[in-house]
Amino acid sequence: MGLWRVFYADWQMECCGTPFSVGDEVTWPLLLDEGGATLGGGWSGALSAITATPEYVRDDGAEIRVLRADDGLVVALRSDPDDDAADTDGGSRSRGRSAGTRTGTGTGTGSGRDGSGPGPGRRVARSGLLTVERHGARWPGTTGTVRTIHLVHQDFAETAPGSRTREPVPASRSSEAVDRSPRWFGEGRAGVLAELYVPGSRT
């Protein structure tokens, strides 16, 4: 069993999501934002640490690398698996590219094509912000019960005078406890941070 903090961005909910309440059972496809750079970072109290054996799942010919924790949490990784050389024995790894998929015919766990990745059965450790991702490739979701919901407020500022591009204002984030996620968020509301209780593997 485990209690995980998950960020559900406003645009993910408004586009493709279903509002949820405290006490609801939900199933979400989760993506790990390693380093927690979402909204400019600053998520130290909400970051999760996961140690698991990498797996590959297939979607339309592409392979998505996922970690499946002992309690049933399943999370996809954003980094390129072939650039990954870290494992629980230590070592360094490349930050990788933005893609979390590769093409090929292999299945299951495996190492990088250059031999630098973790070998079959090797557990790896990752940390970052768990986020709900409802676009792009598909992978197994995580099922759990929502324990708490906090509405996330975030200020944004123009990157230059008159610019249509905005960026998060450092140290401007705040949150408030709510009983239900909104369907629509509006100005200054960036999403919700939910605590998800995952009772254990159901396989």
Secondary structure, DSSP 8 states (H G I E B T S, - for coil): -EEEEEEEEHHHHHHH----BTT-EEEE-EEEEET--GGGS--GGG-EEEEE-EEEEEETTEEEEEEE-TTS-EEEE-S-GGG---BTTB-------S--EEESS--SS---TTS-S--TT--EEEEEEEEE--SSS----EEEEEEEEEEEE--EEESSTT-S-EEE-TT--EEEEESB--S---TTEEEEEEEEEE-----
